[in-house]
Amino acid sequence: MKIVIQRVSEASVTINKKKVATIKKGLLILLGIVNEDTQEDINWLVRKIANLRIFNDENEVMNTSLLDIDGEVIVVSQFTLQASTKKGNRPSYIKAAKPSVAIPLYENFLASLEKEIDKKIESGEFGADMKVSLINDGPITIIIDSKNKE
């Protein structure tokens, strides 16, 4: 699994001109899934997300986590995170998991993160054409790959 985390002061997802998710201070998470991903990847990522110290403390130092600030989360499925641009100029998405594999993992990711932070997670709709709006706070943007635990 590959995620892009953006610290936001607000974010929303719109589908067919209808706002389906909205948050204030917290994280917008873009999630890309491959066939090899498992619940182990989910468990590792949700612990990392909940405890990642990327919010400012009282001294304006990034030293507090999503849990510490009681922040909100929007998760958006994004198969394009698994794009390969090795050959030519048209990205290949062959590594991205098919919906039969990705949807259950996506749903498990949402449920696991919700349980980890003990708060409802907002989300887009798997496979939908979504318009994502955000105010990136910082800007802080971090990429994490569960297959490359650095």
C-alpha positions in Angstrom: 0.0 0.0 0.0 1.1 3.4 -0.8 -0.3 6.6 0.8 0.1 10.3 0.4 -0.7 12.1 3.6 -1.4 15.8 3.5 -1.8 17.8 6.7 -4.8 20.0 6.1 -6.7 22.9 7.8 -9.7 21.7 5.8 -10.6 19.2 3.0 -13.6 17.9 1.1 -14.6 15.4 -1.5 -17.3 16.1 -4.1 -18.9 13.5 -6.4 -21.4 14.6 -9.1 -21.5 18.1 -7.6 -22.5 16.7 -4.2 -20.1 17.1 -1.2 -19.8 13.6 0.3 -17.0 14.3 2.8 -15.7 17.3 4.7 -13.2 17.8 7.5 -11.5 20.6 9.3 -8.0 20.2 10.9 -6.5 16.8 10.2 -5.3 14.6 7.4 -6.3 14.0 3.8 -5.0 10.5 2.9 -4.7 9.2 -0.7 -4.5 5.4 -0.8 -3.2 3.2 -3.6 -3.5 -0.6 -3.3 -1.7 -3.4 -5.0 -2.6 -7.1 -5.2 0.1 -8.1 -2.7 -1.3 -5.9 0.1 -2.7 -7.5 3.2 -4.1 -6.7 6.6 -0.5 -6.5 7.8 0.1 -3.6 5.5 -3.1 -1.9 6.8 -2.2 -2.5 10.5 1.3 -1.0 10.0 0.0 2.0 8.1 -2.9 2.9 10.5 -0.5 2.8 13.5 1.9 5.0 11.6 -0.8 7.5 10.5 -2.3 7.8 14.0 1.1 8.4 15.7 3.0 10.4 13.0 4.1 13.6 14.7 3.4 16.2 12.0 1.2 18.7 13.9 2.6 21.7 15.7 2.8 21.7 19.5 2.6 24.9 21.6 6.1 25.9 20.5 5.2 25.6 16.8 7.3 22.4 16.5 6.0 19.4 14.6 5.8 17.2 17.7 2.1 16.1 18.0 0.1 13.4 16.3 -3.4 13.1 14.9 -4.3 11.4 18.1 -2.9 14.2 20.2 -4.9 16.9 18.4 -8.1 14.8 18.0 -7.8 15.5 14.2 -10.1 14.4 11.5 -9.4 12.2 8.4 -10.6 11.9 4.8 -9.4 8.8 2.9 -9.6 8.8 -0.9 -8.8 5.7 -3.0 -6.4 6.5 -5.7 -5.1 3.7 -8.0 -2.9 6.2 -9.8 -0.5 6.1 -6.9 0.6 2.8 -8.2 1.5 4.1 -11.6 4.7 3.0 -13.3 6.3 5.6 -15.6 9.4 3.6 -16.4 8.5 3.2 -20.1 7.2 5.9 -22.4 5.0 8.8 -21.4 1.8 7.0 -20.7 1.7 5.7 -17.1 0.9 2.0 -16.6 -1.4 1.0 -13.8 -0.8 -2.7 -14.1 0.4 -2.9 -10.5 -2.8 -1.4 -9.1 -5.1 -3.9 -7.6 -8.3 -4.8 -9.4 -11.6 -3.8 -7.6 -12.2 -7.4 -6.4 -9.0 -7.2 -4.3 -8.9 -3.4 -3.7 -12.4 -2.8 -2.4 -12.2 -5.2 0.6 -8.7 -3.8 1.5 -9.9 -0.2 1.2 -12.9 -1.0 3.4 -10.6 -2.7 5.9 -8.3 0.2 5.9 -11.1 2.6 6.7 -12.4 0.4 9.5 -9.0 -0.2 11.0 -8.1 3.5 10.9 -11.4 4.4 12.5 -10.8 1.9 15.3 -7.2 3.1 15.8 -8.1 6.8 16.2 -11.6 6.1 17.7 -13.3 8.5 15.4 -15.4 8.3 12.2 -13.4 8.5 9.0 -14.7 10.5 6.1 -14.1 9.0 2.7 -14.6 9.3 -1.0 -16.3 6.6 -3.0 -14.2 3.8 -4.4 -13.9 4.1 -8.2 -15.8 7.4 -8.5 -14.8 10.5 -10.3 -14.1 12.7 -7.3 -13.2 16.3 -6.9 -10.9 16.7 -3.9 -10.4 20.1 -2.4 -7.9 20.9 0.4 -6.0 23.6 2.1 -2.6 22.0 2.7 -1.4 23.2 6.1 2.3 23.9 6.1 2.4 22.6 3.4 3.1 19.1 4.8 2.9 16.2 2.4 4.4 12.8 3.2 4.5 9.6 1.1 4.6 6.3 2.9 4.9 2.8 1.2 4.1 -0.2 3.4 6.5 -2.3 1.2 9.4 0.1 1.9 9.4 0.7 5.7 12.1 3.2 6.0 
